[in-house]
Amino acid sequence: MNAATGVTDGNGNISEWGVNYSYSGFLDRAFDVVCAKDAEGVISGTITGENVTCTISGQDYGYVIDCV
């Protein structure tokens, strides 16, 4: 994990968060993930690795990951 942030709503619930981490080993490759959720529940981010780029999007728990 390179970085992680979170914001609470005053009632102990996490209203916003962000993560940035690097991972080596899955399928013998290295991947970088940068992702965040804002206070409205919108998630956005990317997953990048050798010959692959994925876009993370969605709202609340309806997340979509599209890879090329």
N, C-alpha and C positions, 0 to 999 in steps of 0.2 A: 504494500500500500504506500503510495507516494503522498497522498493527501486525502483527508475526509473532513467535511464540514456539515454542520446541522444547525437548524434554527428551530426553537420550540415556540409554540403558540401561547405560552403562559399557563397552560393547563397540563404541561408535561408531554404533549403530543408533538412529534416532529412535523413541522409544517413545510420545511424546505431542507434539501440535502444535496450534497455533491460528493462525488468520489473520483479519484484518479489513481489507477493502479496499473502495474505492469506484472505480467505473469509469463513465466517460461515453463514449458513442459507439456502443455496440452498438445497432443499430436506432434511432439518434439519441435514445437515452434514457440515463438515469443509473441505475446499480444499486449496491447495497451488499450485500456478502457478509461474513457472520460465520460461521466454521465452526471446529470443533475435533475432534480425535481423542484419546481418553483412552488410558491404558496397557493397557486390556483390548481396544482396537481399535474401540470404539464411536465413531461419528462423529455429530455433531449440529450443526445450524446453520440459517441462514436466508439467503435471497436476496430482497431487496426492491427494488422499482422502481415506476415509474409503472404503476398498475393491475395489479400482479402481486406475489404473495407466494409464495415457494417454501420448503418445508421440506426440509432435508437430513437423512437418517438412514441407519442401516445399521451393519454390522459389518465390520471389516477392508476387503476390497476389494468387498464386496457393497453398494455405496452406492445409495440411492434418493433421487431428487429429485421431489417432488410439488408442482405449482404450481396456484394458483387465480387 
